[in-house]
Amino acid sequence: MFDLFEWHSDHLRLGDLLFRLEHFRNDKWNLGDNHFRLYKVKGLFEQYQVFFGRKPNFQAKNILEIGMWDGGSLAILNEVFLPSKLVGIDSQSNRGDSDYFKQYLARHKLEKKVRTYWGTDQGDAEKLREILKSEFEQPLDLVMDDASHLYEPTKTSFEVIFPHLREGGIYIIEDWAWLHWPEFDRDPYFAGRTGLTQLVLEIVEMIGSARGTPPAVLTVLPGFVAIEKTSLNLATDKPFRIEDYICRRPVAKFAPPARLRELD
Ligand SMILES: C[S@@+](CC[C@H](N)C(=O)[O-])C[C@H]1O[C@@H](n2cnc3c(N)ncnc32)[C@H](O)[C@@H]1O
């Protein structure tokens, strides 16, 4: 699936597409704007290779990406999965499709198939519902969340969008593990914020609380978690709250054995 990726120190080539790697920006970048700016590294794609390598029959015809940045990851999703509908959203309102992105769409006649929503916050449940309703005729096959990486808006997106996933569909949340990465210590964006670990644990609790067929299968890798929907029949017109699917038994009080009580 990712065999055609040609990795270089500061860029990636995929067919005739050029992606400059934001993590490795350097002076040689003054080469004009004929490229995407990509916020992903080779190691992440190696994890995707492991994950999707175990699902050779997985197909994604309807894809939603949250967090587009420069549109490079949308182009990669399009090249890898050949979807019939691909929608991206991003909260940046001072940005739109880059010229390179527009040329890519025009060259491959993708304007109807690939749609972008700038100025759209992943925590805006109403707007997300509107986009899902107007853009997708079929349930979603794949969702990629590479947006805020913050607990509250990421959970809102998940609760709104997960019911719209087909059985066997996959919801991916990237960079969930930032709370465990020492290099993020000095990043003011994450200072004092609840880690996405909290959301992952709630999903674990939801799965553990299920009786019978579990609602989802969770795969955890350092770079992303993948929540594969198995059977939860969630109405798309009613709110889905993870909390409603979690059972937490009251913790039994610890009673020390009689012998220890005597020694007290
Ligand atoms: C890490 S970048 C995405 C990188 C892109 N997927 C790529 O691989 O090149 C994160 C993006 O999420 C967007 N973002 C941040 N918070 C957001 C929010 N609350 N809702 C939607 N998008 C958000 C940012 O504007 C930014 O473009």
The ligand as an SDF file (V2000), in Angstrom:
LIG
                    3D

 27 29  0  0  0  0  0  0  0  0999 V2000
   -0.6440   18.5190   12.4950 C   0  0  0  0  0  0  0  0  0  0  0  0
   -1.5670   19.5640   11.4390 S   0  0  0  0  0  0  0  0  0  0  0  0
   -2.2570   18.4230   10.2930 C   0  0  0  0  0  0  0  0  0  0  0  0
   -1.2400   17.8840    9.3920 C   0  0  0  0  0  0  0  0  0  0  0  0
   -1.7480   17.2110    8.1570 C   0  0  0  0  0  0  0  0  0  0  0  0
   -2.7280   16.1730    8.4210 N   0  0  0  0  0  0  0  0  0  0  0  0
   -0.5390   16.5960    7.4820 C   0  0  0  0  0  0  0  0  0  0  0  0
   -0.3440   15.3770    7.6440 O   0  0  0  0  0  0  0  0  0  0  0  0
    0.2080   17.3290    6.8380 O   0  0  0  0  0  0  0  0  0  0  0  0
   -2.9460   19.9220   12.4240 C   0  0  0  0  0  0  0  0  0  0  0  0
   -4.0190   20.6940   11.6880 C   0  0  0  0  0  0  0  0  0  0  0  0
   -5.1930   20.6560   12.4890 O   0  0  0  0  0  0  0  0  0  0  0  0
   -5.8000   21.9050   12.4770 C   0  0  0  0  0  0  0  0  0  0  0  0
   -6.5500   22.0640   13.7220 N   0  0  0  0  0  0  0  0  0  0  0  0
   -6.0830   22.3670   14.9650 C   0  0  0  0  0  0  0  0  0  0  0  0
   -7.0860   22.4370   15.8470 N   0  0  0  0  0  0  0  0  0  0  0  0
   -8.2210   22.1540   15.1470 C   0  0  0  0  0  0  0  0  0  0  0  0
   -9.5990   22.0780   15.5020 C   0  0  0  0  0  0  0  0  0  0  0  0
  -10.0020   22.2900   16.7400 N   0  0  0  0  0  0  0  0  0  0  0  0
  -10.4790   21.7590   14.5350 N   0  0  0  0  0  0  0  0  0  0  0  0
  -10.0680   21.5210   13.2570 C   0  0  0  0  0  0  0  0  0  0  0  0
   -8.7800   21.6090   12.8550 N   0  0  0  0  0  0  0  0  0  0  0  0
   -7.8790   21.9110   13.8000 C   0  0  0  0  0  0  0  0  0  0  0  0
   -4.6600   22.9080   12.3320 C   0  0  0  0  0  0  0  0  0  0  0  0
   -5.1220   24.1050   11.7570 O   0  0  0  0  0  0  0  0  0  0  0  0
   -3.6830   22.1590   11.4680 C   0  0  0  0  0  0  0  0  0  0  0  0
   -3.8520   22.4880   10.1100 O   0  0  0  0  0  0  0  0  0  0  0  0
  1  2  1  0
  2  3  1  0
  2 10  1  0
  3  4  1  0
  4  5  1  0
  5  6  1  0
  5  7  1  0
  7  8  2  0
  7  9  1  0
 10 11  1  0
 11 12  1  0
 11 26  1  0
 12 13  1  0
 13 14  1  0
 13 24  1  0
 14 15  1  0
 14 23  1  0
 15 16  2  0
 16 17  1  0
 17 18  1  0
 17 23  2  0
 18 19  1  0
 18 20  2  0
 20 21  1  0
 21 22  2  0
 22 23  1  0
 24 25  1  0
 24 26  1  0
 26 27  1  0
M  CHG  2   2   1   9  -1
M  END
$$$$
